[in-house]
Amino acid sequence: MSISSELSSDEKSVTIVVSGRFDFSTHQAFMQAYKAFPRGEKNYVVDLTNAEYLDSSAMGMLLQLREHSAKDTDGVILKNGNEAVQDVLRIANFGKLFVIQ
């Protein structure tokens, strides 16, 4: 499990990369990745390319990130999830809360 983050060159968005299992064990690292930036100032991209698994605690973390982001509707983009991750997001109707790519 690994969480890393990178500020974009224009400093308007932060990409958070999740690798391995995205579950409660990543809670502290995930929070640190976005709470390093003031609330409401950045947009976030969560890159799930290397995420193997996503559970309900990860969905809760994504909702907290949404509250922290610059905008409610498109302040967080979830991208590149594998089929299992995409299924969990679809079943939870996260497409209504996040931009999913």
N, C-alpha and C positions, 0 to 999 in steps of 0.2 A: 504494500500500500504506500502510495506516495501522492503528495499534493504539492504542486509548485505554482507560482504565479509570476506574471510578467506584465508590467505596465506598457501600454502601446507607446509608440514614438510621439503621438500627438497628446499623450497623457489624459485622454478622455475615457479610455477603457482598460480593463484589466482582464487578462486571460488566465483562468485557473485550470490547470491540467490535473486530472484525476487519473491515477494509474492503480490497477489492482481492484480490490474490493472497496466499494464506496458504501461504508456502513458506519456504525457508531464509533469504531476505532479511529476513524479519520476526523471526528468532530473537532478536536482542538486545532489540528493543522488546517482544516478547511476554514474555520472561523478566523484564524490568524491571517489567512491568505486575503480575506476581504476586509477585515476590521483594521487593517493597517492603513486604510483609506477612509476619510471622513464620510459619514452617512450622506447619501443623496448626491454625491459629486461624480461618481463614475458609473459607467455601464460595465457589465460583466459578460464574458464569454466563458462558459464552462465546457472545456474540451474533454469529451468522454471517450475519445478514440481508444485509450488503453484501459478503460474501466471494464472489469470483468463482470461486475455484479452491482446492483443498486437495491437497497432495502428501504423500509419506511423511515428510518432515521435519516437516511440520505435525502429523502424527499422533504423531510422537515428542515434539513439544513438548506436545501434549495429555496424553500419558502422564506426562511430567515434572510437569505441572500437577496431575494426579491424585495423584501422590506428595506434592506440596506441600500439598494441600488438607486440610480438617478431617476428612473421612471418605473411605474408599475407595469405597464403593458409590454414594453420592449427593452426594459433595462437589463434583462438577463436572457442570453441566448444559450441554449443547450445544443451542442453539436457533436456529431460523429459517434453517437452511441451505437453499440452493436445491436443485433436484433432483439436479444433478451432485455437490454436496457430500454430500447425503444418500446417494447411491449409493456413494460412496467409504466413508463411515462404515459403511454396511450390509455391504458386501463385506468390510471389515476386522473385522466382528463387534464394532464399538465399542459397540453396544447392550448388550453384556454387561458393559462396563466403565464406561459413562457413562449418565446419563439423557439421552435425545435427545428433544427436543420440536420 
